[in-house]
């Protein structure tokens, strides 16, 4: 596909895609997060991230309980095999 192009053009295209002039500056928020997670406010560490952490925690607990319940159901069902007529 690129056989008919000059190698200099291919290098320029590659350089342009890698070295973009519009670089996005990202603010370092690590120290803010460290302060938030290290403050002693009586809250468990897995909930200090806010409402999204609480939602993920509750969803994980619901899925865990459902999984354990389904596993126990399947074990009970397998321990009493159906009679063949």
SVG drawing of the C-alpha trace seen along z (x, -y; Angstrom):
<svg xmlns="http://www.w3.org/2000/svg" viewBox="-41 -22 54 69">
<polyline fill="none" stroke="black" stroke-width="0.4" points="0.0,0.0 2.8,-2.4 5.2,-1.3 4.5,-4.3 5.2,-6.8 8.5,-8.4 10.2,-7.0 10.6,-10.6 6.8,-11.1 6.3,-7.9 8.8,-9.0 7.1,-12.4 3.7,-10.8 4.9,-8.5 6.7,-11.3 3.6,-13.5 1.4,-10.8 3.9,-10.1 5.1,-13.7 1.9,-15.5 2.1,-19.2 -1.1,-19.1 0.2,-17.4 -2.2,-17.2 -0.9,-18.0 -2.2,-15.7 -2.3,-17.0 -0.6,-14.7 -3.3,-13.9 -1.3,-11.3 -0.7,-13.4 -4.3,-14.4 -5.4,-10.8 -2.8,-9.8 -4.1,-12.4 -7.7,-11.3 -6.9,-7.6 -4.6,-8.2 -6.9,-10.4 -8.3,-8.7 -12.1,-9.2 -13.2,-5.8 -14.3,-4.8 -13.0,-1.5 -10.3,-1.9 -12.4,-0.1 -15.1,-2.8 -13.0,-5.9 -13.2,-6.4 -16.8,-7.7 -20.1,-6.6 -18.6,-4.6 -16.6,-2.5 -19.7,-1.9 -21.6,-0.8 -18.9,1.5 -18.6,3.0 -22.4,3.6 -22.5,5.1 -19.6,7.4 -21.3,8.5 -24.6,9.3 -22.8,11.3 -20.8,13.2 -23.9,14.1 -25.7,15.2 -22.8,17.2 -22.5,19.0 -26.2,19.6 -26.2,21.1 -23.2,23.2 -24.9,24.6 -28.1,25.3 -26.1,27.2 -24.3,29.2 -27.5,30.2 -29.1,31.0 -26.1,33.2 -26.0,35.0 -29.6,36.3 -29.6,37.6 -32.9,38.0 -34.4,41.5 -34.7,42.9 -38.1,44.5"/>
</svg>
